[in-house]
């Protein structure tokens, strides 16, 4: 399944986040796949698209970063796939 992860950087922690990433990488458990990400221009939030079949892997990953950010995990479906489902009902 695909998930949009909204990471809210804690105040003043942007440099610490990037420093940890440089030193340790994403620290993702095997089975949690990073697809892509986007950061707001004001460094408040990072939007990450990830793929995973076991939600416990998100818990493992968040434990590595929760001191620097807060996380919202949102299941999403590709627009193309949604259109296929909706078009069947038109």
FIKOLZA-1660 file (N, C-alpha, C; in steps of 0.1 Angstrom, whole numbers, plus 5000, padded with zeros to 4 digits):
% residues 90
   i   px   py   pz ch aa at
   1 5008 4988 5000  A  X  N
   1 5000 5000 5000  A  X CA
   1 5009 5012 5000  A  X  C
   2 5003 5023 4995  A  X  N
   2 5010 5036 4995  A  X CA
   2 5005 5045 5006  A  X  C
   3 5014 5053 5012  A  X  N
   3 5011 5061 5023  A  X CA
   3 5018 5075 5020  A  X  C
   4 5010 5086 5023  A  X  N
   4 5016 5099 5024  A  X CA
   4 5019 5102 5038  A  X  C
   5 5032 5104 5041  A  X  N
   5 5036 5107 5054  A  X CA
   5 5038 5122 5055  A  X  C
   6 5031 5128 5064  A  X  N
   6 5033 5143 5067  A  X CA
   6 5041 5144 5079  A  X  C
   7 5053 5149 5078  A  X  N
   7 5062 5150 5089  A  X CA
   7 5063 5165 5092  A  X  C
   8 5059 5169 5105  A  X  N
   8 5060 5182 5109  A  X CA
   8 5073 5184 5117  A  X  C
   9 5082 5192 5112  A  X  N
   9 5094 5195 5119  A  X CA
   9 5092 5202 5132  A  X  C
  10 5098 5198 5143  A  X  N
  10 5097 5205 5155  A  X CA
  10 5105 5218 5154  A  X  C
  11 5100 5229 5161  A  X  N
  11 5106 5242 5160  A  X CA
  11 5121 5241 5161  A  X  C
  12 5128 5247 5151  A  X  N
  12 5143 5248 5152  A  X CA
  12 5150 5235 5150  A  X  C
  13 5144 5225 5145  A  X  N
  13 5150 5211 5144  A  X CA
  13 5155 5208 5130  A  X  C
  14 5153 5217 5120  A  X  N
  14 5155 5214 5106  A  X CA
  14 5170 5209 5104  A  X  C
  15 5179 5217 5110  A  X  N
  15 5193 5213 5108  A  X CA
  15 5197 5200 5115  A  X  C
  16 5191 5198 5126  A  X  N
  16 5193 5185 5133  A  X CA
  16 5188 5173 5125  A  X  C
  17 5176 5175 5118  A  X  N
  17 5171 5165 5110  A  X CA
  17 5180 5161 5099  A  X  C
  18 5185 5171 5092  A  X  N
  18 5194 5169 5080  A  X CA
  18 5207 5164 5085  A  X  C
  19 5212 5168 5096  A  X  N
  19 5225 5163 5102  A  X CA
  19 5223 5148 5105  A  X  C
  20 5213 5144 5111  A  X  N
  20 5210 5130 5114  A  X CA
  20 5209 5122 5101  A  X  C
  21 5202 5127 5092  A  X  N
  21 5200 5120 5079  A  X CA
  21 5214 5118 5072  A  X  C
  22 5223 5128 5073  A  X  N
  22 5236 5127 5067  A  X CA
  22 5244 5116 5074  A  X  C
  23 5243 5115 5087  A  X  N
  23 5251 5106 5095  A  X CA
  23 5245 5092 5095  A  X  C
  24 5232 5090 5095  A  X  N
  24 5226 5077 5097  A  X CA
  24 5217 5072 5085  A  X  C
  25 5214 5081 5076  A  X  N
  25 5205 5078 5065  A  X CA
  25 5190 5078 5070  A  X  C
  26 5181 5072 5063  A  X  N
  26 5167 5073 5067  A  X CA
  26 5164 5064 5079  A  X  C
  27 5172 5054 5082  A  X  N
  27 5170 5045 5093  A  X CA
  27 5157 5037 5092  A  X  C
  28 5153 5033 5079  A  X  N
  28 5141 5026 5077  A  X CA
  28 5143 5011 5078  A  X  C
  29 5133 5004 5085  A  X  N
  29 5134 4990 5085  A  X CA
  29 5132 4984 5072  A  X  C
  30 5137 4972 5069  A  X  N
  30 5135 4965 5057  A  X CA
  30 5120 4962 5055  A  X  C
  31 5115 4965 5043  A  X  N
  31 5101 4964 5040  A  X CA
  31 5093 4977 5040  A  X  C
  32 5099 4988 5045  A  X  N
  32 5094 5001 5044  A  X CA
  32 5101 5008 5033  A  X  C
  33 5094 5012 5022  A  X  N
  33 5101 5017 5010  A  X CA
  33 5098 5032 5008  A  X  C
  34 5108 5040 5007  A  X  N
  34 5108 5054 5004  A  X CA
  34 5106 5055 4989  A  X  C
  35 5096 5064 4985  A  X  N
  35 5094 5066 4970  A  X CA
  35 5099 5080 4966  A  X  C
  36 5095 5090 4973  A  X  N
  36 5099 5104 4970  A  X CA
  36 5094 5113 4982  A  X  C
  37 5100 5126 4982  A  X  N
  37 5095 5135 4992  A  X CA
  37 5096 5150 4987  A  X  C
  38 5089 5158 4994  A  X  N
  38 5089 5172 4991  A  X CA
  38 5089 5180 5004  A  X  C
  39 5096 5191 5005  A  X  N
  39 5097 5199 5017  A  X CA
  39 5091 5213 5014  A  X  C
  40 5083 5218 5024  A  X  N
  40 5077 5231 5023  A  X CA
  40 5089 5241 5023  A  X  C
  41 5087 5253 5016  A  X  N
  41 5098 5262 5015  A  X CA
  41 5101 5269 5029  A  X  C
  42 5092 5268 5038  A  X  N
  42 5095 5274 5052  A  X CA
  42 5100 5263 5062  A  X  C
  43 5103 5251 5057  A  X  N
  43 5108 5240 5065  A  X CA
  43 5099 5235 5076  A  X  C
  44 5086 5238 5075  A  X  N
  44 5076 5234 5085  A  X CA
  44 5073 5219 5083  A  X  C
  45 5071 5214 5071  A  X  N
  45 5067 5201 5069  A  X CA
  45 5074 5194 5057  A  X  C
  46 5075 5181 5058  A  X  N
  46 5080 5173 5047  A  X CA
  46 5069 5163 5043  A  X  C
  47 5066 5161 5031  A  X  N
  47 5056 5152 5026  A  X CA
  47 5064 5140 5019  A  X  C
  48 5062 5128 5024  A  X  N
  48 5070 5117 5019  A  X CA
  48 5060 5106 5014  A  X  C
  49 5062 5101 5002  A  X  N
  49 5054 5090 4997  A  X CA
  49 5062 5078 5000  A  X  C
  50 5055 5068 5007  A  X  N
  50 5062 5056 5011  A  X CA
  50 5053 5044 5007  A  X  C
  51 5059 5032 5007  A  X  N
  51 5051 5020 5004  A  X CA
  51 5054 5010 5015  A  X  C
  52 5044 5003 5019  A  X  N
  52 5045 4994 5030  A  X CA
  52 5033 4985 5031  A  X  C
  53 5036 4972 5036  A  X  N
  53 5025 4963 5038  A  X CA
  53 5023 4960 5053  A  X  C
  54 5032 4964 5061  A  X  N
  54 5031 4962 5076  A  X CA
  54 5033 4975 5083  A  X  C
  55 5022 4980 5089  A  X  N
  55 5022 4993 5096  A  X CA
  55 5031 4993 5107  A  X  C
  56 5035 4982 5113  A  X  N
  56 5045 4982 5124  A  X CA
  56 5058 4987 5120  A  X  C
  57 5061 4986 5107  A  X  N
  57 5074 4992 5102  A  X CA
  57 5074 5007 5103  A  X  C
  58 5063 5013 5101  A  X  N
  58 5062 5028 5104  A  X CA
  58 5065 5031 5118  A  X  C
  59 5060 5023 5127  A  X  N
  59 5062 5025 5141  A  X CA
  59 5077 5024 5144  A  X  C
  60 5084 5014 5139  A  X  N
  60 5098 5013 5141  A  X CA
  60 5106 5025 5136  A  X  C
  61 5102 5030 5124  A  X  N
  61 5109 5041 5118  A  X CA
  61 5106 5054 5126  A  X  C
  62 5094 5056 5129  A  X  N
  62 5091 5069 5137  A  X CA
  62 5098 5069 5150  A  X  C
  63 5100 5058 5156  A  X  N
  63 5108 5059 5169  A  X CA
  63 5122 5064 5167  A  X  C
  64 5127 5063 5155  A  X  N
  64 5141 5069 5153  A  X CA
  64 5141 5084 5151  A  X  C
  65 5129 5090 5148  A  X  N
  65 5128 5104 5145  A  X CA
  65 5119 5112 5153  A  X  C
  66 5111 5106 5162  A  X  N
  66 5101 5113 5169  A  X CA
  66 5106 5125 5178  A  X  C
  67 5119 5125 5181  A  X  N
  67 5124 5136 5189  A  X CA
  67 5125 5149 5181  A  X  C
  68 5125 5147 5167  A  X  N
  68 5127 5158 5158  A  X CA
  68 5115 5162 5150  A  X  C
  69 5105 5153 5150  A  X  N
  69 5093 5157 5142  A  X CA
  69 5081 5149 5147  A  X  C
  70 5069 5153 5142  A  X  N
  70 5057 5146 5145  A  X CA
  70 5051 5141 5131  A  X  C
  71 5045 5129 5132  A  X  N
  71 5042 5122 5119  A  X CA
  71 5027 5119 5118  A  X  C
  72 5022 5121 5106  A  X  N
  72 5008 5117 5103  A  X CA
  72 5010 5107 5091  A  X  C
  73 5004 5095 5092  A  X  N
  73 5005 5085 5081  A  X CA
  73 4991 5084 5075  A  X  C
  74 4990 5086 5062  A  X  N
  74 4977 5087 5054  A  X CA
  74 4978 5077 5043  A  X  C
  75 4969 5066 5043  A  X  N
  75 4969 5057 5032  A  X CA
  75 4963 5065 5020  A  X  C
  76 4970 5062 5008  A  X  N
  76 4965 5069 4996  A  X CA
  76 4964 5059 4984  A  X  C
  77 4957 5063 4974  A  X  N
  77 4955 5055 4962  A  X CA
  77 4959 5064 4950  A  X  C
  78 4966 5058 4941  A  X  N
  78 4970 5066 4929  A  X CA
  78 4958 5072 4922  A  X  C
  79 4959 5083 4916  A  X  N
  79 4948 5090 4909  A  X CA
  79 4943 5081 4898  A  X  C
  80 4952 5075 4891  A  X  N
  80 4948 5067 4879  A  X CA
  80 4939 5055 4884  A  X  C
  81 4943 5049 4895  A  X  N
  81 4936 5038 4900  A  X CA
  81 4922 5042 4905  A  X  C
  82 4921 5053 4911  A  X  N
  82 4909 5059 4916  A  X CA
  82 4899 5062 4904  A  X  C
  83 4905 5067 4894  A  X  N
  83 4897 5070 4882  A  X CA
  83 4891 5058 4876  A  X  C
  84 4899 5047 4876  A  X  N
  84 4894 5034 4871  A  X CA
  84 4882 5029 4879  A  X  C
  85 4882 5031 4892  A  X  N
  85 4871 5026 4900  A  X CA
  85 4859 5035 4898  A  X  C
  86 4861 5048 4898  A  X  N
  86 4850 5058 4897  A  X CA
  86 4844 5056 4883  A  X  C
  87 4852 5055 4873  A  X  N
  87 4847 5054 4859  A  X CA
  87 4838 5042 4857  A  X  C
  88 4839 5031 4864  A  X  N
  88 4830 5020 4864  A  X CA
  88 4816 5023 4868  A  X  C
  89 4815 5034 4876  A  X  N
  89 4801 5037 4881  A  X CA
  89 4795 5048 4873  A  X  C
  90 4802 5054 4863  A  X  N
  90 4796 5065 4855  A  X CA
  90 4786 5060 4845  A  X  C
% end
